[in-house]
Amino acid sequence: MKVSVLIPTFNEVNNIGKVLDEIPKDSVSEVLIIDGHSNDGTVEMVKKLGYPVIFQKNKGFGSAVSEGMQAIGGEVAVLINGDYSQNPKDIPLLLKKIEEGYDFVMASRYLPGSGSADDTVLHYLGNRLFTHLCNFIHGSHYSDTLYFFFAVKKRVFEKIKVESPGFEYCMELPIKIHKAGFKIAQIPSFERKRTTGQAKVKAFSDGWKILKAIFKH
């Protein structure tokens, strides 16, 4: 099974090296960076470490994921953030579920054995509310739609069309995968606290887009 790791980045020069260092190289075949035209030295850092960089054509996190998925060579893709909040050591756990026959495997901060060192009260309530609302409206069984650290078979992306350019992509994708009838699993994962750089998600403006996505898709 050829596995591609896809890492969207934008101004993560102090974090991306640590993420790349922890990628379990014996579990993956390639690592691709999809960069939103960083101006802090992220691209230079990645190239210095010997990894390929793809520059986004369109703006937004969703655009980064969509464009990156078109470039991967693996049968399975793993998406992980470049901010060091998600633990690359969980990648083999995601892939184990793929090997068991699941099509889409999400890491979750809200399963037994998981947790977060970075959740504020506002973020926690928003994450839980949006996930429960998604489940209620669409009949899904997700525990954490917005953590967005996952493994997925490439054929899933050949069957569905995901169009959101921004962070609302994090809701559109799991909704459409559920509606298409793919086999879904979850694993517990612990979110680490961001130590450097700025979070890219804007709680209210992006939260509003995510809410609309729940009803739209």
C-alpha positions in Angstrom: 0.0 0.0 0.0 1.6 3.3 -1.1 0.9 6.1 1.3 1.2 9.8 0.7 1.4 12.3 3.5 0.0 15.7 2.6 0.9 18.7 4.8 -0.7 22.1 4.1 1.4 25.0 5.3 1.3 28.8 5.6 4.0 30.5 7.6 5.0 27.5 9.8 8.8 27.9 9.7 9.3 27.1 13.4 7.0 24.1 13.3 7.3 22.3 10.0 10.8 20.9 10.6 9.6 19.2 13.8 6.5 17.7 12.0 8.7 16.3 9.2 11.2 14.9 11.7 8.4 12.9 13.4 6.8 11.5 10.2 7.2 7.6 10.5 9.2 7.1 7.3 8.7 3.3 7.4 4.9 3.8 7.1 4.8 6.2 4.2 6.0 6.4 0.6 6.1 10.1 0.0 5.6 13.4 1.8 4.2 16.5 0.0 4.0 20.0 1.3 1.2 22.2 -0.2 2.1 25.8 0.6 -0.1 28.9 0.6 2.8 31.1 -0.5 4.5 31.5 2.9 6.8 34.5 3.4 8.5 33.5 6.7 11.0 30.9 5.3 8.8 27.9 5.5 9.4 27.0 1.9 13.2 27.4 2.2 13.1 25.2 5.3 11.2 22.4 3.6 13.4 22.4 0.6 16.5 22.4 2.7 15.2 19.3 4.4 14.7 17.7 1.0 10.9 17.6 0.6 9.0 18.7 -2.5 6.8 21.8 -2.3 3.6 22.5 -4.3 2.4 26.1 -4.3 -1.3 26.6 -4.1 -3.1 28.1 -7.1 -6.1 29.2 -5.1 -6.5 30.7 -1.6 -7.8 28.8 1.5 -7.3 25.6 3.5 -9.9 23.7 1.4 -8.2 24.6 -1.8 -4.8 23.4 -0.4 -6.3 20.0 0.4 -8.0 19.6 -2.9 -5.0 20.7 -4.9 -2.7 18.5 -2.9 -4.9 15.5 -3.3 -4.6 15.8 -7.0 -0.8 15.7 -6.8 -0.3 12.6 -4.5 0.9 9.4 -6.0 -0.3 7.0 -3.2 -3.3 4.8 -3.0 -3.9 6.3 0.5 -3.5 9.9 1.7 -2.8 11.1 5.2 -3.6 14.7 5.9 -1.8 16.3 8.9 -1.3 20.0 9.9 2.1 21.7 9.7 1.7 23.5 13.0 2.9 20.5 15.2 -0.5 20.2 17.0 -1.2 16.8 15.6 1.1 13.9 16.4 2.6 12.1 13.4 3.1 9.1 15.6 -0.6 8.5 15.2 -0.2 7.9 11.4 0.4 4.1 11.8 -2.8 3.9 13.8 -4.8 5.6 11.1 -3.2 3.3 8.5 -4.0 0.2 10.5 -7.7 1.0 10.2 -7.3 1.5 6.5 -5.6 -1.9 6.3 -8.6 -3.4 8.2 -10.9 -2.2 5.3 -12.0 1.2 6.2 -12.1 4.0 3.5 -11.8 7.0 5.8 -10.3 7.2 9.2 -10.4 10.3 11.4 -8.4 11.1 14.5 -10.4 12.5 17.3 -9.8 14.6 20.4 -13.0 13.5 22.0 -12.8 9.7 22.2 -11.7 7.8 25.3 -7.9 7.9 25.5 -7.7 11.2 23.6 -7.6 14.9 24.6 -6.3 18.3 23.9 -3.8 20.7 25.4 -4.9 23.5 23.1 -8.7 23.6 23.4 -10.1 26.8 24.8 -13.7 26.7 26.2 -14.9 28.5 23.1 -13.2 26.1 20.7 -14.3 23.1 22.7 -18.0 24.2 22.7 -17.9 25.1 19.1 -16.2 21.8 18.0 -18.7 19.8 20.0 -21.7 21.8 18.8 -20.8 21.6 15.1 -20.0 17.9 15.3 -23.3 17.0 17.1 -25.3 19.2 14.7 -23.6 17.4 11.8 -24.5 14.0 13.2 -28.1 15.1 14.0 -28.8 16.5 10.5 -27.0 13.9 8.5 -27.2 10.7 10.6 -23.5 10.4 10.9 -21.5 9.2 14.0 -18.5 11.5 14.1 -16.9 12.5 17.4 -14.7 15.3 16.1 -15.2 16.6 12.5 -13.0 19.6 12.9 -9.7 18.2 14.1 -9.1 17.1 10.5 -6.2 14.7 10.9 -7.1 11.7 8.8 -6.3 8.9 6.4 -8.3 8.3 3.3 -8.3 6.0 0.2 -7.6 8.0 -2.9 -10.6 6.4 -4.7 -12.9 8.2 -2.2 -11.8 11.5 -3.8 -12.5 10.1 -7.2 -16.1 9.4 -6.2 -17.1 12.6 -4.5 -16.6 16.3 -5.3 -15.6 18.7 -2.5 -15.7 22.4 -3.4 -15.2 24.5 -0.3 -12.1 26.7 -0.5 -11.8 27.5 3.2 -12.0 25.8 6.6 -15.6 24.8 5.9 -14.0 22.1 3.8 -13.5 20.3 7.2 -17.3 19.8 7.4 -18.1 19.3 3.7 -15.7 16.4 3.3 -16.9 14.1 6.2 -20.5 14.9 5.3 -20.1 13.8 1.7 -18.0 10.7 2.6 -20.8 9.6 5.0 -23.5 10.3 2.4 -21.6 8.3 -0.2 -21.7 5.2 2.0 -18.0 4.8 2.6 -16.7 2.8 5.6 -15.6 5.2 8.3 -13.6 4.7 11.5 -12.1 6.9 14.2 -9.0 6.7 16.5 -8.3 8.6 19.7 -5.6 11.3 19.3 -4.1 13.9 21.6 -3.8 17.5 20.4 -0.6 19.3 21.3 -0.5 23.0 22.2 0.7 25.3 19.5 3.9 26.9 20.8 4.9 29.2 18.0 3.1 30.9 15.1 -0.5 32.0 14.7 -3.6 29.9 14.4 -5.2 30.3 11.0 -8.8 29.6 12.0 -10.9 32.6 12.8 -13.5 31.5 15.4 -16.5 33.6 14.3 -16.1 34.1 10.6 -14.9 30.5 9.9 -17.4 29.2 12.4 -20.2 30.8 10.5 -19.0 29.3 7.2 -18.8 25.8 8.9 -22.3 26.2 10.2 -23.6 27.0 6.8 -21.8 24.0 5.3 -23.6 21.7 7.7 -26.9 22.7 6.2 -25.7 23.2 2.6 -24.2 19.7 2.1 
